């Protein structure tokens, strides 16, 4: 059986409060009763001594006689309180005896107290006990006083009424606490579940493709707000990915449409006899087909690099040596644009796939050459840390705007909106670069300013053991 968060939270709070109040009530009742028992026992002892003192002063030393009337009054008040008093003079003769005075009242009092205590406290095994106290006056013993009362302690009707009232108060506090807990639980559960239900609605909208949906309210609860931020970030990321997907579709269509349209128009003109199938026209068709083939090859390379089962043929690779070799292949382009290239620094060899790392360096160096204006500068620096090597390439070319930097590693994305293949390429190169580096456990960072130049920094682990340290 499933329950809502509101119901579970309300029940949980109510249960916790109920158990807490029950435990507190039980401990309070237990401790109060124990303390009360001790208090009653000490009060009984004090009462017995007070009775002895009150009776002792009723002896007249000059006449050697007792005031029986006052002793009767004191004894009867004591009897109503549960104490049976007997007074003897110094010769052992009875001065006053509660049982002789009113035997029926004594028996009734003893039965009431015994019944009440046996009913409420059957485990104490109480009984009436008798204690004898010397009656003293001016440090002289003038007789003895015998007091019988229920032991080890007994409670009067007023005492039981007090304990009953205390228990009712504790029960009332428990019920009130339970009601408050339920109301508070429902309030908190409603406040907590409301943003969660809103989150559920938003996630359903996101699943349905409504990526523009956002959760705007804040709850004041850290964990829930973090969940809301994560959902909003997810929706924003999916919205951007959807925009990129649509742009990718448009870019692929454009890349395919242009050469196909060119070839189609040329062939139609030749087939209809409008054009002669000259070598130049056939070469133009051939170039467009090569352009299509190059695009397909780029896509195949990207798919292969991004596949989970990409196999890397790792060997010892010297980035310095590999960079010098690649720069040598760009000698003509560098001379044509009069570019100043400087390679500095060095680093240890790394365990990597030479061909794929070479492809990464070719893409970055090619971009630097392509986007650096005539007479510009390109600086390549090699360095290393304890577990990784760093390849840093910087140019003072046309740069990339800040808004476009987050998207340059997406497929078919090009900062060059003119879509000129001579400068912009297919927009797949940097996507391949990032995928190859990820396969090696490396990273790439970019800094760029429009019309000031760009800088790319590659970080690669020296060996496979260093890959986990970089993640």
N, C-alpha and C positions, 0 to 999 in steps of 0.2 A: 504494500500500500504506500502510495506516495503522498507527501504533504507539502504544502507551500512553505517557503522560507518564513513567511509571517507566522504561520501556525507553529512551525518548529521552534522559532526564536521565542515566541510567546510562551509556549509550553516549557521550553528550557529555562527561561527566566523564572517562571512561576514555580517550577520544580526546585530550582536552586534556592529561591527565597523560602519556599515551604520547608525544605530540608534544613535550611539555616535557622529559620524561626523555630522549627520543631526541636532542633538540637539546642538552641539557646534556651528555649522554654524548659526543656528537660533538665539541662544543667542548672539553670536558675532555680527551678523547683527543688532539685536535689540538694544544691548547695544551701538554699534558703532554709529548707526543712532541717538539714543538719545543723546549721547555725542556730535555727530556732530551737531545736531540741537542746542544744548546749545552753542556750539562753534560759530556757524553761528550767533545766536542771539546776543552774546556778540560782535562779530566782526562787526555786523551791527551798534550797538550802538557806537563802537569805530570809525567806518567809518563816522558816522554822526557827531561826535565831531571833527574829523579831517577835514571834509569839512567846518565846522563852523570856526575852527581855520584858515584854509587856506584862507577863504574868508575874515575873519576879518582883516588879515594883509594887505589886499588890500585897506584899507581906509587910506587916507592921512590926518592926524589931522591938519596940517598947512593950507592946502587949503580947508579942509572940503569936499573933493571929493573922489569918488571911482574909482579904475582902472577897468573899465568895460571890457576891453579886457581880462585881467587875470581872472576876474570873469567868463567871457564867457567860457574860456578854462577849468576852474575848473568845471563849471556847466555841460559842455558837457561830460567831462570824467566821472562825477558822473552819468549823464543820461545813458551812456552806461553800467554803473555798476548797474543800476536799481534805481537810486535816482533822484527824480525830485526836483530841487532846485529853490527857490524864495528868492530874497534878497530885503529887504526894509531898507531905511535909518531911522534915528531917528524920522523923521516927518511922517513916514508911507508911503512914496512915494516909488514906485517900482524902484529898481536899476537894477535888471536883473531877468527875468522870463523865465524858460526853456520852458514852454508851449507857451509863446508868441514867443520865439526864433524859436522853431521847434515843432509845435503842432503835426504834423504827426508822427514824431519820438517818441514823448512822448506816443501817443496813441498806436503805434506799440509795444513799449517797455512794456507798461502796459498790453496789450493783450497777448503778449508772456509769460510774467511772470505769469499772472493769469491762462492762459491755462496750462502751464507747472505744476504749483503747484496744480491746481484742478485735473489734470490727475494723478499725482504721490501721492498727499496727499489730497484726497477728503474730509477727515473727519476733517481737521483743521479749515474749514470755514474761510479761510483767505480773507483779503481785503486790499486795499491800505489805509494806514492811514497817517495822517500828524502830524508832531511834529514841534513845533516852539522853536527856541533857540535864546537867546540874543547874539548879536554880541558885544564883549567886546574888548577894547584896553586900556591898562594902567588903568584897573579897571573902565573904563568909558564905559557905553553902547552907542554904536555908531549906533545901528540899530537892526533889527531882521532878522533871516534867517529861512525860512520854508522849511522843507525837507519831501517829501512824498515817502514812500516805502511800499512794500508789507509786511504785518504782519500777524501772530506774527513773521514769518521768511520767507525767500525765498532763493532758491538755484539757482545759476547760471548754465549755461550749463556745465561749467568745473566741478562744484560740482556734478552734475548728472553723468558726465562721470567718476568721481572718484568713486562714489558709485557703478556704474555699473561694473567698473573694479574690485572693492572689492568683489562684489557678484560673478563675474566670477572666481576670485581667490579661493573663498570659495568652489564654485562648483567644480572647478578643483582639489582642495585638497581633497574634498569628493570622487570624482571619483578615484583619485590616491590611496587614502586610501582604497577604496573598492577593487581595483585591487590587492593591496598589501595584503589585508586581505584574499582575495580568494586564492592567491598564497600561502600565509603562512598557511592558513587552510588546503589546499591540502597537503602541505609538512608535517605539523604536523600530519594530519590524516593518511597519508601514513606511517609515522614513528611510530605512535601509533598502527595502525591497523595491521602492518606487524607482530609484535610479537604475537598479539592476533590471527591472522590467523594461525600462526605457532602453537599456543596453541591449536586451534581447531583441526588442523591436528594430533597433538600428542594425544589429548584426544580420537580422533577417532581410532588411532592406539592402544591406551590402551583398548578401548572398544572392539577392535578386538583381544585382547589377546597379543599384542606386548608390554609387560611390560618393555622391555629393552630400549624403546624410551625415550629420554630426550631432554629438551630444553636447549641449551648451552649458547645462547647469553643473554646479559643484556641490558636493554633499557635505564637505567638511570632514569626511572620513578619508584618511590617507590612502588606505588600500583601495577603496571604491574609486577615489579620484584617479589613482594610478591605473586602474582598470579602464576608466573612461578615457584617460589620455592615450592608453594603448589602443583602444578601439578607434579613437579619432585618428591616431597616427596610421593605423592599418587602413582605414578608409581613405586617408589622404594618399598613402602609398599606392593603393589599388587604383585610385582615381588617376594618379600620374602614370601608372603602368598602362591603364586603359588608353590614356591619351597617347602614350608612346606606341601602343599596339596599333592604334588607328593611324598614327603617323607612319609607322613601319609599313602598314598595308599600302598607304598612299605612295610612300617612297619606292617600295618594291614595284608597284604598278608603274610608276614613272620610269624607273630604271629599265624595266622590261619593255614598256611601250615605245620609248624613243628609238632604240635600235631596231625593234620589230617594224615600226612604222616606216623607218628609213629603208630597210631591206624590202619591205612590201611595196612601197612606192616605186623603188628602183626596178624591181622585178616586173611589176605591172607595166611600167613604161616600156621595158624591154620586150615583154610578151606581146603587147599591143602594137609593137613596131614604132612607138614614138621615139625610143632611143635605140641606138646601136649598142650591142653588148661589147663595149670597148673595155680595154684592160683597166682603165682608171675607174670606170663605173663598177666593174666586178670587184676591183680591189676595195672600193668604198663599201660594198656589201660584205666583203670578207672582213674588213675592219669592224663593222658593226657586229658581225657574228662572233668575232674574237672578244668584243666587249661583253656580249652575253655570256660567252664561255668563261670570261674572267669573273663576272659577277657570280655565276654558278659555282665556280671554284672557290671564291671567297666564302660563299654560304656553306659549301661542303667542309672547308677548313674550320669554320666557326662551329659547325655541328659536331665535327670530330673532336675539336678541342674541348667543347662543353659537355661531351658525353661522359657519363660516369665511368665507363670502362676504358678511358683514354690511357694508353700505355706509354710511359716515358722511358726512353732509352738513355738512362743516366750514365754519364761518364764524367771525368774530371775536366772542367771547363775553365779556361782563363778568360775573364771578361776583358782584360786589357788587350790580349791578343785578338779576341773575337771582334772587339770594337775597332781596332786598327785595320783589320781585314775589311770590315764593312765600310769604313771611311774611305778605304782605297777604291772600292767599287763605285763611290760617289765622286771620284776625283773630277770628272768632266763637269757634272752639275755644279760643284763647288767653284770651279774655275769660271764657268759661264756666268754665275751670279756674283762672282768676286766675293765669296763668303770667307770670313776669317774663322777657322775652326781650331780650337785648342783642346787637346786631351791631356789631362793631368791626373796625378795620383795613381795608386795601384791597390790591389787587394788580393787576398788569397784565392786559390782555385776553389770552385764550388762543385758539388755533385748535382748535375742537371742534364737535361736533354739539350745537346748542343744545337741541333737544328731548330728546336722550338724557341730557345732563348735567343738564337740568332734572328729568328723571325720577329721577336719582340724588339730587339735593338734596331733591326731594319725599319720597322714601322715608326719607331720614335725618331730615328735619325732622318728618315724620309720626310716625316712631317716637319721637322725642324728646318730642313733644306727647302721644302716646298713653301712654308709660310714665313720664311725670313726674307725680307726684301734685299735687293741688290746692295752689296757692300756691308751687309749685316754681320753679326757675330754669333757664333755657336760655341758654348763652353760645355765640355764633358768632364766630369770629375768622378773618380773612383775612390772609394774609401771602405772601411770595414769596422765592425764592432766585434764583441767577443764571439757572437754566434751567427753573424750575418754579414753580407756585403751590400754596399749601396752604390747604385749607378745613378748619377745625377746629370741631366742634360738640360741646358738653359739656352734660350735664344732671345733676341730682341726684335722678333717679328711682329706680326699683326695682332697676336694675342687672342684671348677668348673672353667674352663678357662674363661677369660674375653670375648672371642668371643662367648661362648655358653650361657652366662647369659641371653641375651635378648630372648632366645628361650625356656628356661626351663619350661615355663608355657604353651607351646603349646602341643596339644594332641600327644601322642606317641613319644615325643621328649625325648631322653635320652643321657646324656653326656657319658654314658658308651657304647662305640661303639661295645663292644663284645656281646651285646644283651643277656647277661646272666640274666635270670629271677630271679635267687637267689640274685643278687645284684642290677639289674637295674629295675625290675618290668615291668609293661606294659607301663610306661611313661604317665599315665593318672592322677596319684595322684596329682601333682602340678596344673594341669589344673582344677581339682575338687576343690582344695584349693582356687584358685583365684576366681572361679565362686561362691563358697559359701560366700566368703568374700564380693564380689561385691553385692550379694543378701542382705547382712546385712549392706551395705553401708560402708564397711571397705576397707582397702588397705593392700598390702603386698610389702615389699621391701627386696632386697637381696644384700649382699656383700659377695664376695668369691674370694679366690686366690687358684690357683692350688697347691695342696700338702701342703696347709697351713690351710685350713678349710673354713667353710661357716657360715654365720649369716643371719637369717631370722627375720624380724621385722613385726609383725602384729599390725595394729591399728584398733580398733573397737569402734563405738560410744556407749556411756553408755545407751542411750535411743533413741527412734525413732526421738525425737525432735532434736537430735544432728546429725542425718544423713545428713540433708541439709547443716549443717555447715562444714562437712568434704568434701563435693563435690566441 
